[in-house]
Amino acid sequence: MSQRDRRMGFRIPYTTLATSFVDDRPVRILVEDLSDTGMQVHAVTPRAPRPGTVVALEVVLPDSDDSIWATAQVCHRTSDELAAGLGMRFVAMAQRHARRLRDYCLEARRAHLGGLLERIRAGA
């Protein structure tokens, strides 16, 4: 299965530090991208959870002071000696947090597509 096939939603490039909780211990993660269904993150290899592990997450969206809390399952993991790349799929989230995340993703996609359309129009 290709990486494209695993994803259920279009990922928005978004780099930020976030906190995951693995076995009730905080683990700092670097978010690479996210969608309304999941995200790609990086964690220090010895602390990175294995595939199948369900973790709690706290992520702050741009232009917001409030955190989004969710639980996610690690779907895949690629590791080297220093860092592990983790693909996570959201499995539970408060309805208002899911709505905020969905709205952010829709606006980011709309802005991206609007920028593409402008470039096409400028080239024509």
C-alpha positions in Angstrom: 0.0 0.0 0.0 1.5 3.4 -1.0 1.6 6.3 1.5 -1.0 8.1 -0.6 -3.4 5.1 -0.2 -3.1 5.2 3.6 -4.3 8.8 3.9 -8.0 9.5 4.2 -7.7 13.3 3.8 -5.6 15.9 2.0 -2.7 16.9 4.3 -2.0 20.6 5.0 1.7 21.5 5.5 1.8 22.7 9.1 4.9 22.7 11.3 4.6 23.1 15.0 5.6 21.5 18.3 2.8 19.6 20.0 2.5 17.2 22.9 1.5 13.6 22.8 0.8 11.5 25.8 2.1 7.9 25.7 1.3 5.7 28.7 0.4 9.0 30.6 3.9 10.5 29.9 4.2 13.6 27.8 6.3 13.2 24.6 7.1 16.3 22.5 6.4 15.8 18.8 7.1 17.9 15.7 4.0 18.1 13.5 4.9 18.0 9.8 1.4 18.1 8.3 -2.2 17.5 9.3 -5.7 17.0 7.9 -9.1 16.5 9.5 -8.4 12.8 9.7 -4.8 12.6 10.9 -1.3 13.9 10.8 2.4 13.1 10.2 4.7 13.8 13.1 8.3 13.2 14.2 9.4 12.1 17.7 12.7 11.1 19.3 13.0 7.4 18.4 13.3 5.9 22.0 10.1 7.6 23.1 8.1 7.2 19.8 5.1 4.9 20.1 4.8 1.7 18.0 2.2 1.2 15.3 -1.2 0.3 16.9 -0.6 2.5 19.9 -3.4 5.0 20.8 -2.1 8.3 22.2 -3.6 11.5 23.4 -2.6 14.7 21.6 -2.6 18.4 22.2 -2.2 20.6 19.2 -2.5 24.3 18.8 -3.8 25.6 15.4 -2.5 28.8 13.9 -4.2 32.0 15.1 -5.5 30.3 18.1 -4.6 30.1 21.8 -6.8 27.1 22.5 -5.6 23.6 22.1 -7.3 20.9 20.2 -7.3 17.6 22.1 -7.7 14.3 20.4 -6.8 10.6 20.6 -5.0 9.1 17.6 -3.7 5.7 16.6 -0.2 5.3 15.2 -0.7 3.7 11.8 2.9 3.5 10.6 6.4 4.3 11.9 9.7 4.8 10.1 12.7 5.2 12.3 16.4 5.9 12.3 18.8 6.3 15.2 17.6 9.8 16.1 14.0 10.4 15.1 10.9 8.4 14.1 8.3 9.5 11.6 4.8 8.6 12.6 1.6 8.6 10.7 -1.4 9.1 13.0 -5.1 8.7 12.4 -7.5 10.5 14.7 -9.9 8.1 16.4 -11.7 10.4 18.9 -12.1 14.2 19.3 -14.6 16.5 20.9 -17.1 17.7 18.3 -16.2 21.4 18.7 -12.4 20.5 18.2 -13.2 18.4 15.2 -15.2 21.4 13.7 -12.3 23.8 14.4 -9.8 21.4 12.7 -12.1 20.8 9.8 -12.7 24.6 9.3 -8.9 25.2 9.5 -8.2 22.5 6.9 -11.0 23.8 4.6 -9.7 27.4 4.7 -6.1 26.2 4.1 -7.2 24.2 1.1 -9.3 27.1 -0.2 -6.3 29.5 0.1 -4.0 27.0 -1.6 -6.4 26.4 -4.5 -7.0 30.2 -4.8 -3.3 30.7 -5.0 -3.0 28.1 -7.8 -5.9 29.7 -9.7 -4.3 33.1 -9.5 -1.0 31.7 -10.8 -2.8 30.0 -13.7 -4.7 33.3 -14.5 -1.5 35.3 -14.3 0.2 32.9 -16.8 -2.6 33.0 -19.3 
